[in-house]
Amino acid sequence: MNEQLADLHKRHEAAWNKFTYFILAITAASIAFALQRSEGASVDWTLLFLAFGLCLWALSFWCGISELKQASHALQKNYTLLEIEAGVYGRVSDGNPDVLSVKRSLSEAIKEAASKADTYHSWQLRLYISGAVSYVFWHFARIFLG
């Protein structure tokens, strides 16, 4: 049963990471495409939609990078906690207040990093979609008002 849980967890993490990298890739591609399409565009108020969309995409990219960073921190802290429990650092008593304090601190840090990663993950997609909507508004404004 533990192997099945571990395998399921690995697959979940792999899918989560693929999604994050996918959003990072399409965000970078969208920024490049929007900049290429805006070459030679006349300077007017409609560029505000484009600028807003580019800012949202930049924030989306930052959220994706931040999510990966927080997930990495959580993984490293989890690894350290498992090392302590496995006795890598020598035999320590589970009743030792210092050991309990370290374990508690690591567990809290893991939860905090995982929570931050979840938040960044959610905002990454929201910001990407919002940037795309802003880009579409810019495109339609150029067509109908330009």
Residue pairs with C-beta under 8 A, 6 or more apart in sequence:
16 121
17 68
17 71
20 64
20 67
20 68
20 121
20 124
21 64
23 60
23 64
23 124
23 125
23 128
24 61
24 64
24 65
24 124
26 128
27 57
27 60
27 61
27 64
27 128
27 131
28 61
30 57
30 128
30 131
30 132
30 135
31 54
31 57
31 58
31 61
34 50
34 53
34 54
34 57
34 135
35 54
38 47
38 50
41 47
41 50
41 142
42 146
44 146
46 138
46 141
46 142
46 145
46 146
47 138
49 134
49 135
49 137
49 138
49 141
50 134
50 135
50 138
52 131
52 134
53 130
53 131
53 132
53 133
53 134
53 135
53 137
53 138
54 131
55 131
56 127
56 128
56 130
56 131
56 134
57 127
57 128
57 131
59 123
59 127
60 123
60 124
60 125
60 126
60 127
60 128
60 131
63 120
63 121
63 123
63 124
63 127
64 120
64 124
66 116
66 120
67 117
67 120
67 121
67 124
70 113
70 114
70 116
70 117
70 120
71 113
71 114
71 117
73 109
73 113
74 109
74 110
74 113
74 114
74 117
77 106
77 109
77 110
77 113
78 106
78 110
80 106
81 103
81 106
81 107
81 110
83 89
84 92
84 99
84 102
84 103
84 106
85 103
92 99
93 99
94 100
